[in-house]
């Protein structure tokens, strides 16, 4: 068993304005990854402003005080870099991987949009990116079969007022209502150095990065009070089984079973991660063995179970299967429920446990095999747990999980009385 | 607040070093390896000359079915025992194909690679292929394809490919076949395809910390029991020149977006214009700041994204643009996309645009080649296209040296805006009249 899931150096500092800086030197490839985690996600959005954190992420690419509209993308791609950003319920991250000689350019770009976005923000840009995001919603959620499953599961899992109740993409109505002053205020509230972690991994040194961080970010003022998200640790309404059935244009019946488990980063969630792998990863998983190979009621490529790594409330475990032709949704749902129930009653064998741990180990090292994968991981642990070094604990924690713990967590959080079941049925005439 | 207004200049450029390539013949097959010192994961990939181009006419999807059937039990163990054995090593067998090759690979912590290669070889060389299992896998694959074809995209892709290359040719049909061709496959088709193409040694690609690996032993495992020589791979195919532009409408009632697939044939992979064509494609539709994405997404807000590129295999190639646009703006989006293709063909690229494309593609070679998986992919390129060990360094130099004149000339020669096939998959009742009014070309309704 490895002592550490992160055998690279980690150095940290904090600028006077509160910006936390994390550096992990690795000279193997001539590239550096720059990553910023802002502690702002859709969980912070009040009613009527759903989708704001994500739409804001788009605006961050549209120019700032010293960077013209479209220049951000052009400069990063123009130096050979890759870049993107993502928003989820917990946070927003921005990242670039560039040939190492362009590290300073990347930090300059990130500092300029942290400190100087508002003066460059125009109504035209907002209108354009609002249209882009609405098209993103159509493309990813509305125009594909089962595309809205996540949008439907969240409100079933978390009651109104809970920070995870609404999906990050937001509602069309709220996106339409978004006005410019609201976004200016959004930036002022959350895009502050003391609400962010800057991580740099790769062909550089801590001394170089600390000096550059001071040079580019040092003058950006902190914000005294960052508005907190509502507390989500307690989920009211739990303990009641919920079902929803959607009849729509889909090619086959599909069932999702979802449960609230434990927050990411807790011992309970480590057990959940191993449990999900036993249950739903690979051909040796219980779902595959039982529903695909055994009863032959589920389609092989479409069974799975995974935890969604959210840290500020009991995180969802999603289990899904799609019916083989001629199999009724009811039978599939019953089979799926049975396999989930058995996690509490049929002990996980040593072979099942070893298989799950081996798969998780490979997945961990695959994430660690790139500088960008390492940077995002360190940024997460610094943001959510206050110390990037805690990233090293995850793999050993998975590897220490026992069969008894899996049974105990299954009994605790996977009870049928606490289950959310979402079923898609094809329209009769489709 | 004082933000620094001056954009910093780049630091000293790091040298570009592709890992050293090892090539040798072992046990009747070819071994190609690259050394990544200190890497905790290693990849082994068996490359077989059994791409979709090898599938007989009317048997599209054969490779895709065989890829799944390999794991339905081997001479040594049944499907469940096989799954448990390979997953206990922390890996899954990844099997897939493109037009030129069939690839089977494993990725594991380096000390587990010998055991993983044994299991890989066992599945490739000695699958049971029991008739009942093959039929079930075939039916499952047909179902999986029906699921996939319910999404926007596959029908439009198939309509474009058929119009570009002719549905009477294998390369005019979908890479993985379609639900009907898969459903029609017979057990014998699969067994014959296996015996014909999966018992030849092929090439074993290994990437990882080679100081901890015995390459000859890995190759001997991969090639054990294999025999037969290489088969002729055929030359570039003749494509009938296009005549005029047309719109093919694929109906998708109720669709809130229209899926666009615009394209025409282009040269095969070994064409001497490969580098300037790629750069022209990048300026037009490859980078985020490309002409198409800038206009259609960033200025107009019609889409979440639009991209275009030249893609080529050993025997043929195609230029294509793909996007999903809001239904109400289907016609203007199409007109403006064709306009940008036309402008690029007629007036070429600018130095400012080319500078971005050139250094982006060159820089990506540095940035992307970090992982064993990425290096293995780079090595497969060398093998499939008969390229030298220093190909990636040469490619990088060629990208950086490309000038406006040659890239503009490639755009002029290889873009054919007047001969585009414009496939639109969307709600025909809402968009047909508008499409007809664009004068872009005759509107034909697809029967797919």
Interface residues (C-beta under 8 A of the other chain):
Chain A: X28 X29 X30 X31 X65 X66 X70 X73 X74 X75 X77 X78 X79 X80 X81 X82 X97 X98 X99 X100 X101 X102 X103 X104 X105 X108 X111 X112 X115 X116 X127 X128 X129 X130 X131 X132 X133 X134 X135 X136 X138 X139 X140 X142 X143 X144 X145 X203 X215 X216 X219 X220 X221 X249 X250 X251 X252 X282 X283 X284 X288 X289 X293 X296 X299 X300 X301 X302 X322 X324 X325 X351 X354 X355 X358 X359 X361 X362 X365 X366 X368 X369 X370 X371
Chain B: X1 X2 X3 X4 X5 X7 X8 X10 X11 X12 X13 X14 X15 X16 X17 X37 X38 X39 X40 X41 X68 X71 X79 X80 X83 X84 X87 X88 X89 X90 X91 X92 X107 X108 X109 X136 X140 X143 X144 X146 X147 X150 X151 X152 X254 X255 X256 X257 X287 X288 X289 X294 X297 X298 X299 X300 X301 X302 X303 X304 X324 X325 X326 X355 X356 X359 X360 X361 X362 X363 X364 X365 X366 X367 X368 X369 X370 X371 X372
